[in-house]
Amino acid sequence: MDIYVIRHGRTVWNNEIRMQGRLNSPLTPEGIEGAAEISSTVTSLPIRKVLVSPMPRALQTSYLATKGKLPTQIEPMLSEMNLGGLEGMLRSEAEILYPENYSYFRYEPHKFVPIGNGESYQDVVLRVKGLLTKLLNNEEGPLLLVTHMILVQSLLCVIENRELPTLRSTPFIEQAKLFHIRIEEKGARSYSARILLYNGEPCDRTFEFTL
């Protein structure tokens, strides 16, 4: 199955360096432009269905990137990580209030402890594995997923068969840039994943993983 992935366009809170999670802020003019610019590429692909996070910033990105022309379905499993008590905070505020835990959030995800009703990184990885299992067993590709940074990082962590401590060590996930992943079943719950586009740039890396 071919899966294309886009992180939503740039938002007001991205500019403010404010934590979003399940909260939302609107796309900036730059974010709108970036999502619209990718539309000529997206609409030229043989995509059968678009699955999009329910966050408004993702929904707007999806509409702009597809020109509203592709069958689209909201998929709650593509929601951004629930950041609990961190949501809405400026990064500078989080660094003051939760210095150690915020450092874990950024650099040592296996040590991060959710604040309030938030998710751990392990929770998000399990959610991504559940999503992949659902898609590979029940959907026909190619699919386009419109989602968020930590979701893309978690997806890459799973298909690259990496350990949780490495989840946030990927190159920066750029906004409104296309990822292309080709997944083939090799055996019971065993797959190979070939990454063909990374942040919109050609790439050819193959990994083996299990679900």
C-alpha positions as CSV (number, residue, x, y, z in Angstrom):
1,M,0.0,0.0,0.0
2,D,1.2,3.5,-0.8
3,I,0.6,6.0,2.0
4,Y,1.2,9.8,1.5
5,V,1.5,11.9,4.6
6,I,1.4,15.7,5.2
7,R,1.9,17.7,8.4
8,H,-0.5,20.6,8.6
9,G,0.5,24.1,7.5
10,R,2.1,26.7,9.8
11,T,-0.2,28.1,12.5
12,V,-0.3,31.2,14.7
13,W,0.7,29.2,17.7
14,N,3.7,27.7,15.8
15,N,4.9,31.3,15.3
16,E,4.4,32.0,19.0
17,I,6.2,28.8,19.9
18,R,3.1,27.8,21.9
19,M,2.1,24.1,22.6
20,Q,-1.0,23.1,20.6
21,G,-1.8,19.4,21.1
22,R,-5.5,18.9,21.0
23,L,-6.1,22.7,21.1
24,N,-6.0,24.7,17.9
25,S,-4.9,27.9,16.3
26,P,-5.6,29.0,12.7
27,L,-3.2,28.7,9.8
28,T,-1.1,31.8,9.1
29,P,-1.0,33.3,5.6
30,E,2.3,31.3,5.2
31,G,0.5,28.1,6.3
32,I,-2.3,28.7,3.9
33,E,0.1,29.4,1.1
34,G,2.2,26.3,1.8
35,A,-0.9,24.0,1.9
36,A,-2.2,25.5,-1.4
37,E,1.2,25.2,-3.1
38,I,1.3,21.4,-2.6
39,S,-2.1,21.0,-4.2
40,S,-0.9,20.5,-7.8
41,T,1.3,17.6,-6.6
42,V,-1.3,16.1,-4.4
43,T,-4.1,16.2,-7.0
44,S,-1.9,14.6,-9.6
45,L,-1.4,11.5,-7.4
46,P,-3.8,8.4,-7.7
47,I,-5.1,8.9,-4.1
48,R,-8.3,7.0,-3.4
49,K,-9.1,8.5,0.0
50,V,-7.9,11.3,2.4
51,L,-7.8,10.6,6.1
52,V,-7.5,13.7,8.2
53,S,-7.1,14.6,11.9
54,P,-10.2,16.3,13.4
55,M,-8.1,19.3,14.4
56,P,-9.2,22.4,12.4
57,R,-5.7,23.2,11.3
58,A,-5.4,19.8,9.7
59,L,-8.8,20.0,8.1
60,Q,-8.0,23.3,6.5
61,T,-4.7,22.0,5.3
62,S,-6.4,18.9,3.8
63,Y,-9.0,21.0,2.0
64,L,-6.4,23.4,0.5
65,A,-4.0,20.6,-0.4
66,T,-6.7,18.5,-2.2
67,K,-8.7,21.5,-3.5
68,G,-11.6,19.8,-1.9
69,K,-11.7,17.3,-4.7
70,L,-10.8,14.0,-3.0
71,P,-13.0,11.7,-0.9
72,T,-12.1,12.7,2.7
73,Q,-12.8,11.1,6.1
74,I,-12.0,12.3,9.6
75,E,-9.8,9.9,11.4
76,P,-9.5,10.6,15.2
77,M,-6.5,8.3,15.4
78,L,-4.6,11.0,13.5
79,S,-5.1,13.6,16.2
80,E,-2.0,15.2,17.6
81,M,-0.6,14.0,20.9
82,N,-2.8,15.1,23.9
83,L,-0.4,17.4,25.7
84,G,-2.6,17.7,28.8
85,G,-1.6,20.5,31.1
86,L,1.1,21.7,28.6
87,E,-1.5,22.7,26.0
88,G,-1.7,26.4,25.3
89,M,1.5,27.2,27.1
90,L,4.4,29.0,25.5
91,R,7.5,26.9,25.4
92,S,9.2,29.4,27.7
93,E,6.5,29.0,30.3
94,A,6.7,25.2,30.1
95,E,10.4,25.3,30.6
96,I,10.0,27.3,33.8
97,L,7.1,25.4,35.3
98,Y,8.2,21.9,34.3
99,P,11.9,22.1,33.5
100,E,12.9,18.4,33.8
101,N,9.7,17.0,32.3
102,Y,9.7,19.5,29.4
103,S,13.2,18.5,28.6
104,Y,12.1,14.9,28.5
105,F,9.2,15.9,26.2
106,R,11.7,17.4,23.8
107,Y,14.7,15.1,24.0
108,E,14.0,11.9,26.0
109,P,10.5,10.8,25.1
110,H,10.7,7.5,27.0
111,K,11.1,9.5,30.3
112,F,8.2,12.0,29.6
113,V,5.4,11.8,32.1
114,P,2.0,13.1,30.9
115,I,0.6,16.1,32.8
116,G,-3.0,16.0,33.7
117,N,-5.0,14.0,31.1
118,G,-2.2,14.0,28.5
119,E,-0.7,11.1,26.6
120,S,2.7,9.5,26.9
121,Y,4.8,8.9,23.8
122,Q,4.2,5.2,24.3
123,D,0.4,5.9,24.1
124,V,0.9,7.7,20.8
125,V,3.1,4.9,19.4
126,L,0.4,2.3,20.3
127,R,-2.2,4.5,18.6
128,V,-0.1,4.7,15.5
129,K,0.4,1.0,15.4
130,G,-3.4,0.5,15.8
131,L,-4.0,3.0,12.9
132,L,-1.5,1.2,10.6
133,T,-3.1,-2.2,11.5
134,K,-6.5,-0.8,10.7
135,L,-5.4,0.8,7.4
136,L,-3.4,-2.2,6.1
137,N,-6.2,-4.6,6.9
138,N,-9.2,-2.6,5.8
139,E,-8.3,0.1,3.2
140,E,-7.2,0.2,-0.4
141,G,-4.5,2.7,-1.2
142,P,-3.0,5.0,-2.2
143,L,-4.1,7.0,0.9
144,L,-3.3,10.5,2.0
145,L,-2.9,11.2,5.8
146,V,-3.1,14.8,7.0
147,T,-1.8,15.0,10.5
148,H,0.7,16.5,13.0
149,M,4.4,16.6,13.8
150,I,4.4,14.1,16.7
151,L,2.1,11.7,14.8
152,V,4.5,11.8,11.8
153,Q,7.5,11.2,14.1
154,S,5.7,8.3,15.7
155,L,4.8,6.8,12.4
156,L,8.5,7.0,11.3
157,C,9.6,5.5,14.5
158,V,7.3,2.5,14.0
159,I,8.1,1.8,10.4
160,E,11.8,2.4,10.8
161,N,11.7,-0.1,13.7
162,R,13.3,2.2,16.2
163,E,13.2,2.3,20.0
164,L,11.1,4.9,21.8
165,P,14.0,7.0,23.0
166,T,14.8,7.9,19.4
167,L,11.3,9.0,18.5
168,R,12.1,12.7,18.4
169,S,15.5,12.4,16.9
170,T,14.3,12.5,13.3
171,P,15.1,15.4,11.0
172,F,12.6,18.2,11.5
173,I,9.1,17.4,10.1
174,E,8.4,20.3,7.8
175,Q,4.9,21.6,7.4
176,A,2.9,21.1,4.2
177,K,5.6,18.8,2.7
178,L,4.8,15.4,1.3
179,F,6.0,12.0,2.7
180,H,5.6,8.9,0.6
181,I,5.8,5.5,2.2
182,R,5.2,2.2,0.4
183,I,4.3,-0.7,2.8
184,E,4.3,-4.4,1.8
185,E,3.2,-7.3,3.9
186,K,6.0,-9.9,4.3
187,G,4.3,-12.3,6.7
188,A,1.9,-12.4,9.7
189,R,2.2,-8.9,11.1
190,S,5.5,-8.4,9.4
191,Y,6.0,-5.6,6.8
192,S,8.6,-3.8,4.8
193,A,8.4,0.0,4.5
194,R,10.1,1.9,1.7
195,I,10.3,5.7,2.2
196,L,10.3,7.4,-1.2
197,L,9.7,11.0,-0.2
198,Y,10.8,12.7,3.0
199,N,9.8,16.3,3.6
200,G,9.0,16.5,-0.1
201,E,12.5,15.4,-1.2
202,P,13.3,12.1,-3.0
203,C,14.5,9.4,-0.7
204,D,14.9,5.6,-1.0
205,R,15.3,3.8,2.4
206,T,13.8,0.5,3.3
207,F,13.0,-0.9,6.7
208,E,11.4,-4.0,8.2
209,F,8.9,-3.8,11.1
210,T,6.1,-5.7,12.8
211,L,2.7,-4.7,14.2
